[in-house]
Amino acid sequence: MSTKAGNSKYHLYFGLFGILMGFTIARIGFGDFKEVHNLFTLADFRILLTFALAVVVAMIGFAVLARGKSLPKKKIHPGTAIGGVLFGTGWAITGACPSIALVQLGVGYIPAIATGVGIFAGAYIYKHVHARFFRWDPGSCEV
């Protein structure tokens, strides 16, 4: 499979993967506001344990792919902590991270429209606030 961005097969494979992933997330309940609320109120540890397992699997995968090579060091800029707090707060309030908001839209959860608007508004505001008040290099977080 060619990895050219214009290749329709390339887009089809990733589109099908996205649909399958969205279906799986919706089917197991991770797109449900109540499930996410239970995670953040520590009422149910199912999602937390699933995330922990996913991190372990990803770590093993990266270790296998790296084959003993070390990953390049990246500088953490000052906005990382506050960005994480804002992201987590938004996630706790809406019950969705950006990908889950798309899953929620896919299953017809209308409040996810407000979450999507908030995601785009936040990215837009970040770009302008960062340009005016902060001077650190946003690196891969640049919008």
Backbone hydrogen bonds in HBPLUS format (Angstrom, degrees):
<---DONOR---> <-ACCEPTOR-->    atom                        ^
c    i                          cat <-CA-CA->   ^        H-A-AA   ^      H-
h    n   atom  resd res      DA  || num        DHA   H-A  angle D-A-AA Bond
n    s   type  num  typ     dist DA aas  dist angle  dist       angle   num
A0007-ASN N   A0004-LYS O   3.10 MM   3  5.40 162.0  2.13 112.9 118.6     1
A0011-HIS N   A0007-ASN O   3.29 MM   4  6.70 156.5  2.35 149.2 154.8     2
A0012-LEU N   A0008-SER O   2.87 MM   4  6.04 151.0  1.95 144.9 153.8     3
A0013-TYR N   A0009-LYS O   2.89 MM   4  6.12 164.5  1.91 156.8 158.8     4
A0014-PHE N   A0010-TYR O   3.22 MM   4  6.45 169.8  2.23 149.0 151.5     5
A0015-GLY N   A0011-HIS O   2.80 MM   4  5.82 147.2  1.90 142.2 152.5     6
A0016-LEU N   A0012-LEU O   2.83 MM   4  6.02 161.6  1.87 152.8 157.0     7
A0017-PHE N   A0013-TYR O   2.92 MM   4  6.13 156.2  1.98 146.4 153.7     8
A0018-GLY N   A0014-PHE O   2.90 MM   4  6.03 155.8  1.96 141.6 148.1     9
A0019-ILE N   A0015-GLY O   2.93 MM   4  6.21 155.9  1.99 148.3 154.7    10
A0020-LEU N   A0016-LEU O   2.92 MM   4  6.12 163.9  1.95 150.1 154.5    11
A0021-MET N   A0017-PHE O   2.82 MM   4  6.00 160.2  1.86 150.8 156.9    12
A0022-GLY N   A0018-GLY O   2.83 MM   4  5.95 162.2  1.86 147.6 152.9    13
A0023-PHE N   A0019-ILE O   2.86 MM   4  6.03 159.8  1.90 149.1 154.9    14
A0024-THR N   A0020-LEU O   2.93 MM   4  6.12 160.6  1.97 147.7 153.0    15
A0025-ILE N   A0021-MET O   2.88 MM   4  6.10 165.2  1.90 154.3 158.2    16
A0026-ALA N   A0022-GLY O   2.91 MM   4  6.06 162.8  1.94 149.5 154.4    17
A0027-ARG N   A0023-PHE O   2.79 MM   4  5.91 157.5  1.84 148.5 155.8    18
A0028-ILE N   A0024-THR O   3.03 MM   4  6.21 157.4  2.08 153.4 157.1    19
A0030-PHE N   A0025-ILE O   3.06 MM   5  5.40 132.8  2.30 162.4 161.4    20
A0029-GLY N   A0026-ALA O   3.20 MM   3  5.20 149.9  2.30  99.0 108.0    21
A0032-ASP N   A0029-GLY O   3.11 MM   3  5.31 163.8  2.13 111.5 115.6    22
A0035-GLU N   A0032-ASP O   3.11 MM   3  5.38 120.3  2.48 103.3 117.2    23
A0036-VAL N   A0032-ASP O   3.21 MM   4  6.60 161.1  2.25 156.0 160.8    24
A0037-HIS N   A0033-PHE O   2.81 MM   4  6.01 158.6  1.86 154.8 161.8    25
A0038-ASN N   A0034-LYS O   2.89 MM   4  6.09 154.5  1.95 145.7 152.3    26
A0039-LEU N   A0035-GLU O   3.08 MM   4  6.41 139.7  2.24 137.6 148.5    27
A0039-LEU N   A0036-VAL O   3.05 MM   3  4.94 121.7  2.41  91.7 106.9    28
A0040-PHE N   A0036-VAL O   3.04 MM   4  6.43 161.3  2.08 155.7 158.1    29
A0041-THR N   A0037-HIS O   2.95 MM   4  6.12 140.2  2.11 148.7 159.8    30
A0043-ALA N   A0038-ASN O   2.84 MM   5  4.80 139.8  2.00 145.0 152.1    31
A0044-ASP N   A0038-ASN O   3.29 MM   6  5.28 151.7  2.38 122.0 118.5    32
A0042-LEU N   A0039-LEU O   3.18 MM   3  5.12 158.5  2.23 103.4 108.7    33
A0049-LEU N   A0045-PHE O   2.84 MM   4  5.95 163.8  1.86 158.1 162.0    34
A0050-THR N   A0046-ARG O   2.97 MM   4  6.15 148.6  2.07 142.7 152.0    35
A0051-PHE N   A0047-ILE O   2.86 MM   4  6.15 158.3  1.91 154.7 159.8    36
A0052-ALA N   A0048-LEU O   2.95 MM   4  6.21 159.4  1.99 147.3 153.3    37
A0053-LEU N   A0049-LEU O   2.91 MM   4  6.10 157.5  1.96 145.3 151.1    38
A0054-ALA N   A0050-THR O   2.90 MM   4  6.14 154.2  1.97 145.8 153.4    39
A0055-VAL N   A0051-PHE O   2.91 MM   4  6.21 151.8  1.99 150.7 158.1    40
A0056-VAL N   A0052-ALA O   3.05 MM   4  6.35 158.8  2.09 148.5 153.8    41
A0057-VAL N   A0053-LEU O   2.92 MM   4  6.19 163.7  1.95 153.9 158.1    42
A0058-ALA N   A0054-ALA O   2.87 MM   4  6.04 158.1  1.92 146.3 152.8    43
A0059-MET N   A0055-VAL O   2.84 MM   4  6.05 156.0  1.90 149.5 156.2    44
A0060-ILE N   A0056-VAL O   2.98 MM   4  6.25 160.0  2.02 150.8 155.7    45
A0061-GLY N   A0057-VAL O   2.89 MM   4  6.12 159.3  1.94 147.8 154.2    46
A0062-PHE N   A0058-ALA O   2.81 MM   4  6.06 162.1  1.84 154.4 158.5    47
A0063-ALA N   A0059-MET O   2.92 MM   4  6.08 157.3  1.97 146.4 153.1    48
A0064-VAL N   A0060-ILE O   2.92 MM   4  6.16 156.6  1.97 150.8 156.8    49
A0065-LEU N   A0061-GLY O   2.90 MM   4  6.13 163.8  1.93 150.8 155.6    50
A0066-ALA N   A0062-PHE O   2.77 MM   4  5.85 151.0  1.86 147.8 156.0    51
A0067-ARG N   A0063-ALA O   3.14 MM   4  6.17 139.1  2.31 138.1 147.0    52
A0069-LYS N   A0066-ALA O   3.04 MM   3  5.19 166.0  2.06 114.2 118.1    53
A0080-THR N   A0077-HIS O   3.12 MM   3  5.91 171.6  2.13 130.9 132.3    54
A0083-GLY N   A0079-GLY O   2.83 MM   4  5.74 151.7  1.91 147.5 156.7    55
A0084-GLY N   A0080-THR O   2.90 MM   4  6.04 151.5  1.98 144.9 152.2    56
A0085-VAL N   A0081-ALA O   2.99 MM   4  6.31 154.3  2.06 149.4 156.5    57
A0086-LEU N   A0082-ILE O   2.91 MM   4  6.13 162.1  1.94 149.1 153.8    58
A0087-PHE N   A0083-GLY O   2.87 MM   4  6.00 160.6  1.91 147.6 153.5    59
A0088-GLY N   A0084-GLY O   2.91 MM   4  6.02 167.5  1.93 147.5 151.2    60
A0089-THR N   A0085-VAL O   2.88 MM   4  6.00 154.0  1.95 146.5 154.0    61
A0090-GLY N   A0086-LEU O   2.95 MM   4  6.11 165.6  1.97 149.8 153.6    62
A0091-TRP N   A0087-PHE O   2.90 MM   4  6.09 153.5  1.97 147.8 156.0    63
A0092-ALA N   A0088-GLY O   2.87 MM   4  6.04 155.7  1.93 144.8 151.0    64
A0093-ILE N   A0089-THR O   2.94 MM   4  6.15 155.6  2.00 150.4 157.0    65
A0094-THR N   A0090-GLY O   2.95 MM   4  5.98 169.5  1.96 150.1 153.4    66
A0095-GLY N   A0091-TRP O   2.72 MM   4  5.18 139.6  1.88 135.7 146.3    67
A0101-ALA N   A0097-CYS O   2.94 MM   4  6.16 149.6  2.03 161.1 171.0    68
A0103-VAL N   A0099-SER O   3.15 MM   4  6.55 150.2  2.25 141.7 150.2    69
A0104-GLN N   A0100-ILE O   2.75 MM   4  6.03 161.6  1.78 154.8 159.6    70
A0105-LEU N   A0101-ALA O   2.95 MM   4  6.20 153.6  2.02 142.4 149.4    71
A0106-GLY N   A0102-LEU O   2.93 MM   4  6.14 152.3  2.01 142.2 150.2    72
A0107-VAL N   A0103-VAL O   3.05 MM   4  6.42 136.4  2.24 147.1 158.3    73
A0109-TYR N   A0104-GLN O   2.87 MM   5  5.16 164.0  1.89 155.9 150.4    74
A0108-GLY N   A0105-LEU O   3.03 MM   3  5.02 156.4  2.09 102.6 109.7    75
A0112-ALA N   A0109-TYR O   3.03 MM   3  5.85 159.0  2.07 124.8 131.4    76
A0113-ILE N   A0110-ILE O   2.95 MM   3  5.85 170.9  1.96 130.8 133.6    77
A0114-ALA N   A0111-PRO O   3.06 MM   3  5.54 126.8  2.35 108.6 119.5    78
A0115-THR N   A0111-PRO O   3.42 MM   4  6.89 152.5  2.50 141.1 148.6    79
A0116-GLY N   A0112-ALA O   2.89 MM   4  6.15 158.8  1.93 148.6 153.5    80
A0117-VAL N   A0113-ILE O   2.92 MM   4  6.23 159.0  1.97 151.8 157.4    81
A0118-GLY N   A0114-ALA O   2.91 MM   4  6.13 157.0  1.96 145.7 152.3    82
A0119-ILE N   A0115-THR O   2.88 MM   4  6.19 147.5  1.99 148.4 157.7    83
A0120-PHE N   A0116-GLY O   3.07 MM   4  6.37 167.5  2.09 155.7 157.0    84
A0121-ALA N   A0117-VAL O   2.83 MM   4  5.97 159.4  1.87 151.9 158.7    85
A0122-GLY N   A0118-GLY O   2.84 MM   4  5.84 157.1  1.89 142.1 148.6    86
A0123-ALA N   A0119-ILE O   3.06 MM   4  6.30 156.4  2.12 146.1 152.0    87
A0124-TYR N   A0120-PHE O   2.99 MM   4  6.16 157.8  2.04 145.8 152.0    88
A0125-ILE N   A0121-ALA O   2.82 MM   4  6.00 166.5  1.84 154.6 158.5    89
A0126-TYR N   A0122-GLY O   2.85 MM   4  5.90 161.4  1.89 145.8 151.7    90
A0127-LYS N   A0123-ALA O   3.16 MM   4  6.31 160.8  2.20 142.7 146.8    91
A0128-HIS N   A0124-TYR O   3.37 MM   4  6.72 158.3  2.42 147.5 151.9    92
A0129-VAL N   A0125-ILE O   2.84 MM   4  5.99 167.7  1.85 164.8 168.8    93
A0130-HIS N   A0126-TYR O   2.81 MM   4  5.74 166.3  1.83 153.4 158.0    94
A0131-ALA N   A0127-LYS O   3.20 MM   4  6.22 157.6  2.26 135.2 141.4    95
A0132-ARG N   A0128-HIS O   3.15 MM   4  6.25 145.1  2.28 138.7 147.2    96
A0133-PHE N   A0129-VAL O   2.88 MM   4  5.90 170.1  1.89 160.6 162.8    97
A0134-PHE N   A0130-HIS O   3.10 MM   4  4.99 152.1  2.18 126.6 134.0    98
A0141-CYS N   A0138-PRO O   2.98 MM   3  5.28 155.8  2.04 135.1 133.6    99
A0142-GLU N   A0139-GLY O   3.40 MM   3  6.00 160.7  2.44 117.7 118.6   100
